[in-house]
Amino acid sequence: MRATLTISLPTMLRRNVSRAARSRHMSESEFVRNAVQRQLWMEAFEETRRKAVPRARAAGIYSDEDVFKLIS
């Protein structure tokens, strides 16, 4: 199911969205959907990282090598 969201953009941002979408052979809607999806993913990733890093540090995990040692 799809729902429509109407947004207001400053003129320059709208032009940049149009140019970027055209250069990627996408519609503006598809470009904006992808951008919103990426932003939401990054926020979820950062939130997960914010919670996980202190736990990892408490367990003595500081690097990729530490993780590799645990799973090897």
BELHUGI-V952027 format. One record per residue. RES is the residue in one small letter. SS is DSSP state (H for helix, E for strand, L for the rest). OMEGA is omega as a letter, one per 40 degrees, with the letter a starting at -180 (NA if undefined). D_CENTER is the distance of its C-alpha to the mean C-alpha in Angstrom with 1 decimal. Layout:
# BELHUGI-V952027
<<RES & SS & OMEGA & D_CENTER> <RES & SS & OMEGA & D_CENTER>>
This chain:
# BELHUGI-V952027
<<m & L & i & 22.5> <r & L & i & 21.0> <a & L & a & 21.2> <t & L & i & 21.4> <l & L & i & 19.6> <t & L & i & 21.3> <i & L & i & 19.7> <s & L & i & 21.4> <l & L & i & 20.2> <p & L & a & 22.2> <t & H & a & 24.2> <m & H & i & 22.6> <l & H & i & 19.0> <r & H & i & 20.3> <r & H & a & 22.0> <n & H & i & 19.0> <v & H & a & 17.1> <s & H & a & 20.3> <r & H & a & 20.8> <a & H & i & 17.3> <a & H & i & 17.7> <r & H & a & 21.2> <s & H & i & 20.5> <r & L & a & 18.2> <h & L & i & 20.9> <m & L & i & 18.7> <s & L & i & 19.6> <e & H & i & 18.2> <s & H & i & 17.2> <e & H & i & 15.4> <f & H & a & 13.5> <v & H & i & 12.6> <r & H & i & 11.7> <n & H & a & 9.3> <a & H & i & 7.8> <v & H & i & 7.8> <q & H & i & 6.5> <r & H & i & 3.2> <q & H & i & 3.7> <l & H & i & 5.3> <w & H & i & 3.9> <m & H & i & 3.0> <e & H & i & 6.2> <a & H & i & 7.8> <f & H & a & 7.6> <e & H & i & 9.1> <e & H & i & 11.5> <t & H & i & 12.6> <r & H & a & 13.1> <r & H & i & 15.0> <k & H & a & 17.2> <a & H & a & 17.7> <v & H & i & 18.7> <p & H & i & 21.8> <r & H & i & 22.9> <a & H & i & 22.6> <r & H & i & 24.5> <a & H & i & 27.1> <a & L & i & 27.6> <g & L & i & 28.1> <i & L & a & 24.9> <y & L & a & 23.9> <s & L & i & 22.9> <d & H & i & 21.9> <e & H & i & 25.7> <d & H & i & 26.2> <v & H & i & 23.9> <f & H & i & 25.7> <k & H & a & 29.0> <l & H & a & 28.1> <i & H & a & 27.2> <s & L & NA & 29.9>>
